[in-house]
Amino acid sequence: MGRLSLIFAALLMLSAISLVTARFQSRQLFVESERIAAKARELDTDWRRLQLERAELARHARIDEAAREDLGMIASSPDRTLYIKGASPVAKPTSPSEAAAPAGGQP
């Protein structure tokens, strides 16, 4: 009976140590989980702030203002617009003798 009591006492101690270890690990995991969740919330807030900042920076009115004030640009008007006509395409030779002839009309 004494031996059996010692075995049960040892098992009880092992069980208690195991329980304490499991609870400690559970608390550590909970703290880590909360830390990660807080970091995720912080990153989400930063992401939303950056999205708003990007939208603000991409506004046409802001770009127009920066072009006018910082770069000294002005809006173009029809009287200041210069139109360039493209060159007409080169005529393809119609006969083999025209293809062999050098440019300028000299043989």
DSSP file (Angstrom, degrees, kcal/mol; ACC not computed):
  #  RESIDUE AA STRUCTURE BP1 BP2  ACC     N-H-->O    O-->H-N    N-H-->O    O-->H-N    TCO  KAPPA ALPHA  PHI   PSI    X-CA   Y-CA   Z-CA
    1    1 A M     >        0   0    0      0, 0.0     4,-2.0     0, 0.0     5,-0.1   0.000 360.0 360.0 360.0 -36.9    0.0    0.0    0.0
    2    2 A G  H  >  +     0   0    0      2,-0.2     4,-1.9     1,-0.2     5,-0.1   0.880 360.0  49.4 -66.4 -38.6    2.9    2.4    0.8
    3    3 A R  H  > S+     0   0    0      1,-0.2     4,-2.1     2,-0.2    -1,-0.2   0.905 110.3  50.6 -67.2 -40.7    4.5    1.8   -2.6
    4    4 A L  H  > S+     0   0    0      1,-0.2     4,-2.4     2,-0.2    -2,-0.2   0.869 108.4  52.7 -64.9 -37.1    1.2    2.4   -4.4
    5    5 A S  H  X S+     0   0    0     -4,-2.0     4,-2.5     2,-0.2    -1,-0.2   0.894 108.3  50.6 -65.3 -39.8    0.7    5.6   -2.4
    6    6 A L  H  X S+     0   0    0     -4,-1.9     4,-2.5     2,-0.2    -2,-0.2   0.896 110.0  49.8 -65.2 -40.1    4.2    6.8   -3.6
    7    7 A I  H  X S+     0   0    0     -4,-2.1     4,-2.6     2,-0.2    -2,-0.2   0.933 113.0  46.4 -63.2 -45.9    3.4    6.0   -7.2
    8    8 A F  H  X S+     0   0    0     -4,-2.4     4,-2.6     2,-0.2    -2,-0.2   0.885 112.0  51.1 -64.5 -37.5    0.1    7.9   -7.0
    9    9 A A  H  X S+     0   0    0     -4,-2.5     4,-2.4     2,-0.2    -2,-0.2   0.909 111.3  47.8 -64.9 -41.7    1.8   10.8   -5.2
   10   10 A A  H  X S+     0   0    0     -4,-2.5     4,-2.5     2,-0.2    -2,-0.2   0.911 113.2  48.1 -65.4 -42.1    4.5   10.9   -8.0
   11   11 A L  H  X S+     0   0    0     -4,-2.6     4,-2.5     2,-0.2    -2,-0.2   0.894 111.0  51.3 -63.9 -39.7    1.8   10.8  -10.7
   12   12 A L  H  X S+     0   0    0     -4,-2.6     4,-2.3     2,-0.2    -2,-0.2   0.908 110.8  48.2 -63.5 -42.4   -0.1   13.6   -8.9
   13   13 A M  H  X S+     0   0    0     -4,-2.4     4,-2.7     2,-0.2     5,-0.2   0.914 112.3  48.7 -64.9 -43.3    3.0   15.7   -8.8
   14   14 A L  H  X S+     0   0    0     -4,-2.5     4,-2.5     1,-0.2    -2,-0.2   0.903 111.9  49.8 -62.3 -41.1    3.7   15.1  -12.5
   15   15 A S  H  X S+     0   0    0     -4,-2.5     4,-2.4     2,-0.2    -2,-0.2   0.903 111.5  48.2 -64.3 -41.8    0.1   16.0  -13.3
   16   16 A A  H  X S+     0   0    0     -4,-2.3     4,-2.5     2,-0.2    -2,-0.2   0.917 112.8  47.5 -66.0 -43.7    0.3   19.2  -11.3
   17   17 A I  H  X S+     0   0    0     -4,-2.7     4,-2.5     1,-0.2    -2,-0.2   0.907 112.2  50.7 -63.7 -40.5    3.6   20.2  -12.9
   18   18 A S  H  X S+     0   0    0     -4,-2.5     4,-2.5    -5,-0.2    -2,-0.2   0.903 110.3  49.6 -62.8 -41.8    2.1   19.4  -16.3
   19   19 A L  H  X S+     0   0    0     -4,-2.4     4,-2.4     2,-0.2    -2,-0.2   0.920 111.5  48.0 -63.5 -45.1   -1.0   21.5  -15.5
   20   20 A V  H  X S+     0   0    0     -4,-2.5     4,-2.4     1,-0.2    -2,-0.2   0.913 113.0  48.8 -62.9 -42.9    1.1   24.5  -14.4
   21   21 A T  H  X S+     0   0    0     -4,-2.5     4,-2.5     2,-0.2    -2,-0.2   0.913 111.3  49.6 -63.1 -43.3    3.3   24.2  -17.5
   22   22 A A  H  X S+     0   0    0     -4,-2.5     4,-2.3     1,-0.2    -2,-0.2   0.906 112.2  47.7 -64.0 -41.7    0.2   24.0  -19.8
   23   23 A R  H  X S+     0   0    0     -4,-2.4     4,-2.4     2,-0.2    -1,-0.2   0.896 111.4  50.8 -66.5 -39.2   -1.4   27.1  -18.1
   24   24 A F  H  X S+     0   0    0     -4,-2.4     4,-2.4     2,-0.2    -2,-0.2   0.931 112.4  46.1 -63.1 -45.7    1.9   29.0  -18.4
   25   25 A Q  H  X S+     0   0    0     -4,-2.5     4,-2.6     1,-0.2    -2,-0.2   0.886 110.6  54.1 -63.9 -38.5    2.2   28.2  -22.1
   26   26 A S  H  X S+     0   0    0     -4,-2.3     4,-2.2     2,-0.2    -2,-0.2   0.916 109.6  47.1 -61.9 -43.3   -1.5   29.1  -22.6
   27   27 A R  H  X S+     0   0    0     -4,-2.4     4,-2.6     2,-0.2    -2,-0.2   0.906 111.6  50.8 -64.9 -41.7   -0.9   32.5  -21.0
   28   28 A Q  H  X S+     0   0    0     -4,-2.4     4,-2.4     1,-0.2    -2,-0.2   0.921 111.5  47.7 -62.2 -42.7    2.2   33.1  -23.1
   29   29 A L  H  X S+     0   0    0     -4,-2.6     4,-2.6     2,-0.2    -1,-0.2   0.880 110.9  51.6 -65.7 -37.7    0.3   32.1  -26.3
   30   30 A F  H  X S+     0   0    0     -4,-2.2     4,-2.5     2,-0.2    -2,-0.2   0.931 110.8  47.4 -64.3 -44.7   -2.6   34.4  -25.3
   31   31 A V  H  X S+     0   0    0     -4,-2.6     4,-2.3     2,-0.2    -2,-0.2   0.920 113.7  47.9 -62.2 -43.8   -0.2   37.4  -24.8
   32   32 A E  H  X S+     0   0    0     -4,-2.4     4,-2.4     2,-0.2    -1,-0.2   0.899 110.8  51.8 -63.0 -40.9    1.5   36.7  -28.1
   33   33 A S  H  X S+     0   0    0     -4,-2.6     4,-2.3     1,-0.2    -2,-0.2   0.911 110.8  47.3 -62.2 -43.4   -1.8   36.4  -29.8
   34   34 A E  H  X S+     0   0    0     -4,-2.5     4,-2.4     2,-0.2    -1,-0.2   0.881 111.0  51.9 -65.7 -38.6   -2.9   39.8  -28.4
   35   35 A R  H  X S+     0   0    0     -4,-2.3     4,-2.1     2,-0.2    -2,-0.2   0.911 111.6  46.5 -64.2 -42.0    0.4   41.4  -29.4
   36   36 A I  H  X S+     0   0    0     -4,-2.4     4,-2.4     2,-0.2    -2,-0.2   0.891 111.5  51.3 -67.6 -39.5    0.0   40.1  -33.0
   37   37 A A  H  X S+     0   0    0     -4,-2.3     4,-2.3     2,-0.2    -2,-0.2   0.903 110.0  49.6 -64.3 -40.6   -3.6   41.3  -33.1
   38   38 A A  H  X S+     0   0    0     -4,-2.4     4,-2.3     2,-0.2    -2,-0.2   0.904 111.1  49.5 -64.4 -40.6   -2.6   44.8  -31.9
   39   39 A K  H  X S+     0   0    0     -4,-2.1     4,-2.6     2,-0.2    -2,-0.2   0.891 109.9  51.6 -64.4 -39.2    0.1   44.8  -34.6
   40   40 A A  H  X S+     0   0    0     -4,-2.4     4,-2.3     2,-0.2    -2,-0.2   0.905 110.3  48.5 -64.4 -41.4   -2.4   43.8  -37.2
   41   41 A R  H  X S+     0   0    0     -4,-2.3     4,-2.3     2,-0.2    -2,-0.2   0.911 111.8  49.7 -63.6 -41.6   -4.7   46.6  -36.1
   42   42 A E  H  X S+     0   0    0     -4,-2.3     4,-2.4     2,-0.2    -2,-0.2   0.914 112.0  47.6 -63.4 -43.3   -1.9   49.1  -36.3
   43   43 A L  H  X S+     0   0    0     -4,-2.6     4,-2.5     2,-0.2    -1,-0.2   0.880 110.7  52.1 -66.2 -37.1   -0.9   47.9  -39.8
   44   44 A D  H  X S+     0   0    0     -4,-2.3     4,-2.3     2,-0.2    -2,-0.2   0.911 109.9  48.7 -64.5 -41.6   -4.5   48.1  -40.9
   45   45 A T  H  X S+     0   0    0     -4,-2.3     4,-2.3     2,-0.2    -2,-0.2   0.920 112.0  48.8 -63.4 -43.8   -4.7   51.7  -39.6
   46   46 A D  H  X S+     0   0    0     -4,-2.4     4,-2.6     2,-0.2    -2,-0.2   0.905 109.8  52.8 -61.8 -40.9   -1.5   52.5  -41.4
   47   47 A W  H  X S+     0   0    0     -4,-2.5     4,-2.2     1,-0.2    -2,-0.2   0.925 110.5  46.6 -61.3 -45.5   -2.8   51.0  -44.6
   48   48 A R  H  X S+     0   0    0     -4,-2.3     4,-2.2     2,-0.2    -1,-0.2   0.896 112.0  51.0 -64.9 -39.5   -6.0   53.0  -44.5
   49   49 A R  H  X S+     0   0    0     -4,-2.3     4,-2.4     1,-0.2    -2,-0.2   0.910 110.8  48.7 -63.6 -41.6   -4.0   56.2  -43.8
   50   50 A L  H  X S+     0   0    0     -4,-2.6     4,-2.7     2,-0.2    -2,-0.2   0.871 108.5  53.6 -66.9 -36.1   -1.7   55.5  -46.7
   51   51 A Q  H  X S+     0   0    0     -4,-2.2     4,-2.3     2,-0.2    -1,-0.2   0.923 111.1  46.2 -63.4 -43.2   -4.7   54.9  -49.0
   52   52 A L  H  X S+     0   0    0     -4,-2.2     4,-2.3     2,-0.2    -2,-0.2   0.904 112.7  50.2 -64.8 -40.6   -6.1   58.2  -48.0
   53   53 A E  H  X S+     0   0    0     -4,-2.4     4,-2.5     2,-0.2    -2,-0.2   0.906 110.5  49.5 -64.7 -41.3   -2.8   59.9  -48.5
   54   54 A R  H  X S+     0   0    0     -4,-2.7     4,-1.6     2,-0.2    -1,-0.2   0.911 110.8  49.9 -63.6 -41.9   -2.4   58.3  -52.0
   55   55 A A  H  < S+     0   0    0     -4,-2.3     4,-0.4     1,-0.2    -2,-0.2   0.895 111.9  48.7 -63.7 -39.1   -5.9   59.5  -52.9
   56   56 A E  H >< S+     0   0    0     -4,-2.3     3,-1.0     1,-0.2    -2,-0.2   0.911 111.6  48.7 -66.5 -42.1   -5.1   63.0  -51.8
   57   57 A L  H 3< S+     0   0    0     -4,-2.5    -1,-0.2     1,-0.2    -2,-0.2   0.774 110.4  52.1 -69.8 -24.7   -1.8   63.1  -53.7
   58   58 A A  T 3< S+     0   0    0     -4,-1.6    -1,-0.2    -5,-0.2    -2,-0.2   0.460  78.1 124.6 -91.9  -1.0   -3.4   61.8  -56.9
   59   59 A R    <>  -     0   0    0     -3,-1.0     4,-2.0    -4,-0.4     5,-0.2  -0.356  62.5-136.3 -60.8 137.2   -6.2   64.4  -56.9
   60   60 A H  H  > S+     0   0    0      1,-0.2     4,-2.8     2,-0.2     5,-0.2   0.865 103.1  55.8 -63.5 -37.4   -6.2   66.3  -60.2
   61   61 A A  H  > S+     0   0    0      1,-0.2     4,-2.3     2,-0.2    -1,-0.2   0.892 108.5  47.6 -64.1 -38.7   -6.7   69.7  -58.4
   62   62 A R  H  > S+     0   0    0      2,-0.2     4,-2.5    -6,-0.2    -1,-0.2   0.911 112.9  48.0 -68.7 -41.8   -3.5   69.1  -56.3
   63   63 A I  H  X S+     0   0    0     -4,-2.0     4,-2.4     2,-0.2    -2,-0.2   0.919 112.5  49.4 -64.0 -43.0   -1.5   68.0  -59.4
   64   64 A D  H  X S+     0   0    0     -4,-2.8     4,-2.3     2,-0.2    -2,-0.2   0.917 111.6  49.1 -61.3 -43.8   -2.7   71.1  -61.3
   65   65 A E  H  X S+     0   0    0     -4,-2.3     4,-2.9     1,-0.2     5,-0.4   0.913 111.4  48.7 -63.5 -43.1   -1.8   73.4  -58.4
   66   66 A A  H  X>S+     0   0    0     -4,-2.5     4,-1.5     1,-0.2     5,-1.4   0.895 111.1  50.8 -64.7 -39.0    1.6   71.9  -58.1
   67   67 A A  H  <5S+     0   0    0     -4,-2.4     6,-2.6     3,-0.2     4,-0.3   0.905 115.9  41.5 -64.9 -40.7    2.2   72.2  -61.8
   68   68 A R  H  <5S+     0   0    0     -4,-2.3     4,-0.4     4,-0.2    -2,-0.2   0.937 126.5  29.6 -72.8 -47.0    1.2   75.9  -61.8
   69   69 A E  H  <5S+     0   0    0     -4,-2.9    -3,-0.2    -5,-0.2    -2,-0.2   0.948 128.7  32.3 -83.2 -50.9    2.9   77.0  -58.6
   70   70 A D  T  <5S+     0   0    0     -4,-1.5    -3,-0.2    -5,-0.4    -2,-0.1   0.892 132.2  29.1 -77.8 -39.4    6.0   74.8  -58.2
   71   71 A L  S   <S-     0   0    0     -5,-1.4    -3,-0.2    -4,-0.3    -1,-0.2   0.554  97.1-127.8-100.8  -9.0    6.8   74.3  -61.9
   72   72 A G        +     0   0    0     -4,-0.4    -4,-0.2    -6,-0.3     2,-0.2   0.784  52.2 157.0  69.5  27.6    5.4   77.5  -63.3
   73   73 A M        -     0   0    0     -6,-2.6     2,-0.3    -7,-0.1    -1,-0.2  -0.527  25.0-159.0 -85.0 152.9    3.4   75.7  -65.9
   74   74 A I        -     0   0    0     -2,-0.2     2,-0.1     0, 0.0    -6,-0.0  -0.908  27.8 -95.4-127.3 158.6    0.3   77.3  -67.6
   75   75 A A        -     0   0    0     -2,-0.3     2,-0.2     1,-0.1     0, 0.0  -0.445  42.7-116.8 -71.6 144.4   -2.6   75.8  -69.3
   76   76 A S        -     0   0    0     -2,-0.1    -1,-0.1     2,-0.0     5,-0.0  -0.523  28.0-162.7 -82.0 150.9   -2.4   75.6  -73.1
   77   77 A S    >>  -     0   0    0     -2,-0.2     3,-1.4     1,-0.1     4,-0.7  -0.869  34.2-104.7-126.7 162.5   -4.8   77.5  -75.3
   78   78 A P  G >4 S+     0   0    0      0, 0.0     3,-0.6     0, 0.0    -1,-0.1   0.835 119.7  55.4 -59.0 -32.4   -5.6   77.1  -79.0
   79   79 A D  G 34 S+     0   0    0      1,-0.2    -3,-0.0     3,-0.0     0, 0.0   0.710 111.5  44.7 -74.8 -16.5   -3.6   80.2  -79.9
   80   80 A R  G <4 S+     0   0    0     -3,-1.4     2,-0.3     2,-0.0    -1,-0.2   0.444  90.4 106.0-100.9  -2.4   -0.5   78.7  -78.2
   81   81 A T    <<  -     0   0    0     -4,-0.7     2,-0.5    -3,-0.6     0, 0.0  -0.633  56.8-154.1 -84.2 133.9   -0.9   75.2  -79.6
   82   82 A L        -     0   0    0     -2,-0.3     2,-0.5     2,-0.0    -2,-0.0  -0.936   6.4-156.3-109.3 121.1    1.5   74.3  -82.4
   83   83 A Y        -     0   0    0     -2,-0.5     2,-0.5     2,-0.0    -2,-0.0  -0.848   4.0-159.6-100.5 130.6    0.3   71.6  -84.8
   84   84 A I        -     0   0    0     -2,-0.5     2,-0.4     0, 0.0    -2,-0.0  -0.939   9.8-142.7-112.4 125.5    2.9   69.5  -86.6
   85   85 A K        -     0   0    0     -2,-0.5     2,-0.1     1,-0.1     3,-0.1  -0.705  21.1-122.6 -87.7 137.4    1.9   67.7  -89.8
   86   86 A G        -     0   0    0     -2,-0.4     2,-0.1     1,-0.1    -1,-0.1  -0.412  32.1 -97.9 -74.7 153.6    3.4   64.3  -90.3
   87   87 A A        -     0   0    0      1,-0.1    -1,-0.1    -2,-0.1     3,-0.1  -0.405  43.2-104.3 -69.2 146.9    5.4   63.6  -93.4
   88   88 A S        -     0   0    0      1,-0.1    -1,-0.1    -2,-0.1     3,-0.1  -0.432  45.0 -95.2 -71.4 148.7    3.6   61.8  -96.2
   89   89 A P        -     0   0    0      0, 0.0     2,-0.2     0, 0.0    -1,-0.1  -0.314  45.2 -99.2 -64.6 147.7    4.5   58.2  -96.6
   90   90 A V        -     0   0    0      1,-0.1     2,-0.2    -3,-0.1    -3,-0.0  -0.469  40.7-113.2 -69.0 133.7    7.1   57.3  -99.2
   91   91 A A        -     0   0    0     -2,-0.2    -1,-0.1    -3,-0.1     3,-0.0  -0.484  27.8-127.2 -70.9 135.2    5.6   56.1 -102.4
   92   92 A K        -     0   0    0     -2,-0.2    -1,-0.1     1,-0.1     2,-0.1  -0.612  29.5-104.0 -81.4 141.1    6.4   52.5 -103.2
   93   93 A P        -     0   0    0      0, 0.0    -1,-0.1     0, 0.0     6,-0.0  -0.382  25.3-159.8 -64.8 141.7    7.9   51.8 -106.6
   94   94 A T  S    S+     0   0    0     -2,-0.1    -2,-0.0     1,-0.1     3,-0.0   0.715  71.5  40.4 -96.1 -23.6    5.5   50.3 -109.1
   95   95 A S  S  > S-     0   0    0      1,-0.1     4,-1.5     0, 0.0     3,-0.4  -0.878  81.6-117.9-124.8 158.6    7.9   48.8 -111.5
   96   96 A P  H  > S+     0   0    0      0, 0.0     4,-1.5     0, 0.0     5,-0.1   0.808 113.5  57.8 -64.2 -28.7   11.2   46.9 -111.1
   97   97 A S  H  > S+     0   0    0      1,-0.2     4,-1.2     2,-0.2     0, 0.0   0.862 105.1  50.2 -70.8 -34.0   13.1   49.6 -113.0
   98   98 A E  H  4 S+     0   0    0     -3,-0.4    -1,-0.2     1,-0.2     0, 0.0   0.853 108.7  53.0 -69.4 -34.3   12.0   52.3 -110.5
   99   99 A A  H  < S+     0   0    0     -4,-1.5    -2,-0.2     1,-0.2    -1,-0.2   0.851 111.1  45.9 -69.2 -34.2   13.0   50.1 -107.6
  100  100 A A  H  < S+     0   0    0     -4,-1.5    -1,-0.2     2,-0.1    -2,-0.2   0.728  92.5  96.4 -81.1 -22.2   16.5   49.6 -109.0
  101  101 A A  S  < S-     0   0    0     -4,-1.2     3,-0.1    -5,-0.1     2,-0.0  -0.472  77.5-122.0 -71.9 135.2   17.0   53.3 -109.9
  102  102 A P    >   -     0   0    0      0, 0.0     3,-1.1     0, 0.0     4,-0.1  -0.302  36.5 -87.3 -71.9 162.2   18.9   55.3 -107.3
  103  103 A A  T 3  S+     0   0    0      1,-0.2     3,-0.4     2,-0.1     0, 0.0  -0.348 110.0  44.6 -66.7 149.5   17.3   58.4 -105.6
  104  104 A G  T 3  S-     0   0    0      1,-0.2    -1,-0.2    -3,-0.1    -3,-0.0   0.301 115.7 -93.5  96.9  -7.4   17.8   61.7 -107.4
  105  105 A G  S <  S+     0   0    0     -3,-1.1    -1,-0.2     1,-0.3    -2,-0.1   0.503  87.0 125.8  82.8   4.5   16.9   60.3 -110.8
  106  106 A Q              0   0    0     -3,-0.4    -1,-0.3     1,-0.1     0, 0.0  -0.821 360.0 360.0 -99.4 137.1   20.5   59.6 -111.9
  107  107 A P              0   0    0      0, 0.0    -1,-0.1     0, 0.0    -4,-0.0   0.485 360.0 360.0 -75.6 360.0   21.5   56.0 -113.1
